[in-house]
Amino acid sequence: MTKRLLETVPKGFDPLPRGLGYTDTLQPIYRKVAGDSAVFGLVVGPQHSNTMGLCHGGVLMTLADIAAATGANLAHGAVSGSPTINLSINFIACARQGQWLQAEAEHVSVKRRFGFCSGGIYNGEEVVARFSATVYFPDHNGMLKDASVTDLLSQ
């Protein structure tokens, strides 16, 4: 059995700050923000894996969720903690330990109170999963418990 080499984080990706609640379970996780788009990624480690040594579906769903919500928020012109009210995901291929995964919001549509997003999760050129999500934009800022979280999101 050959040992798989650990892929490195591509240039342009910065570590996602800690202190963002559940997202911290994916650490180390990275993001690249350019204008109104964001890409999130990680190198699959043992902490991201299931008992078969493959990336856990919950990790893929969490990556999809944060990519979709961030994509919708950026398109909406806000940095906030908008809740996802629907997330659908199709698992297409597996991701193995050591592989770089990245989640991208590819198609985003914004309405007054809702954002609609679809995208993909990739390990190199291969599609690991496809997702679609609906995000709710509240008419208040009471969803975030602490202003410091907004600061972390905008770093």
N, C-alpha and C positions, 0 to 999 in steps of 0.2 A: 504494500500500500504506500503510495507516495504522499508526502506531507504537502499540503497546500500552502503556498506562500501567502503571507498577510499582505493584502493590498493596502496602499497608502491613500490618504485623503488627498483628493485632487486640489490643485492650486485654485485660489479664489474662495475656498470654503473656510469659514471661521467657526470656532467652537460656539455652540449655543450656550448662553449663560445658564448657570444652575439657579434654582429658586423658582422654577416655573411649574411647580406641582408635579403632576403625574409624568410629564414629559421628562423629568429627571431620571425616570426609570430606564430611559434609552441611552443614557450617558455612557461613553462619550458620543454626542451627536453634533452634527455640524450643519451650517446653513450658508447659502450664498444668496444675497439679495441684490437685485439689479432693477432699479426703477420700480415697476409695479409687479414684479415676479420674484418668487423665492423658490429655492430648491433646498431640500433637506436630505442629509445623508449620514450614513454610519458604516463602519466596518463591522460586519457581523462577528460578534464575539460569543464566548460561552454563555454570557448573561442574556444574550438575545436568542438563544437556541432552545429547541425542544429536546426531548429524549432521543431523537434520531440524529441530533447534531445539525439540524437544519434550522434556518431562521423561523422562529415561532410566528404563527399567523397573527397573534396579538401585537407583535412588534410591527408587522406589515400594516395592520389596521391603524395603529397609532401613527405611524409615518404618514399614511394616507390622510388621516384626520387632520394632523397639523399642517400638512401641505395644502389641503383643500381650504381649511379655515383661514390660513395665512394668505393664500391666493385671493380668496374672496374679500378679506379685509383690506388688502393692498388695493384691489380694484375698486373697493368702496371708498378708499381714501382715509381709512381709519386704522389706528393701532389699538386693538381692544381684544377682549376675551369673548368673542362671539360664540355662542354654543352651536354645535352641530346638531341638527334635528333629524338628519337622515344620512347614513353612510352605507353605500353598497360597494362590495369589493369582489372581484373575481381573481382567484389565485390561479396563475397560469404555469409558473415554473417555480422550482425551489431555489433558495439562496443558501449557500453553504458558508460555514465559518471561514473568515478571512476575506470574503468578498466585500467589495464596496457596493452599497446599495444607495440609490438616490430616488427620492419621490418628488415629482414635479406636477404642479397644477398647470394643465395645458389649455383648457378651455374654461373661461370664467364669464359668467353673466350676472350682472347685478341689477336687482330691482330695489324698490324703496326699502323694504324690510328683510329681503332675502338675497342670498348669494348662491349661485349654482355653479358647481365646479366639477370638472372631470379631469383625470390625469392618469399617470402611470408611475410604477415603481420599477426600476431597472437595475440590473447587475451587469454593467458594461452595455452591450448592445441588445441583450436579451430582456424581454418583458417578463417580469416576475409577477406583477399584478396590475390590474386596471381598476380604477375606482371612480365613483361619482358621489357627490355629497351636496346637501343643502345646509346652508348656514343661516342662522337668524341674527339680524342686526337689531338689538334692543334700542329703544328710544331714550335710554338713560345710561349712565355709566356705573350703575350700581352692581354690575356683575363682577367687577374686580374688587376684591376685598382690600387691596393695598395698592396705593399709587406706585410703589416701588416695582410692582409687576409690570406696569405699563412702561416704566423706565427700562426694565430688562428686555421687554419685547422690542423696543425701538433701538436698542444698542446695535 
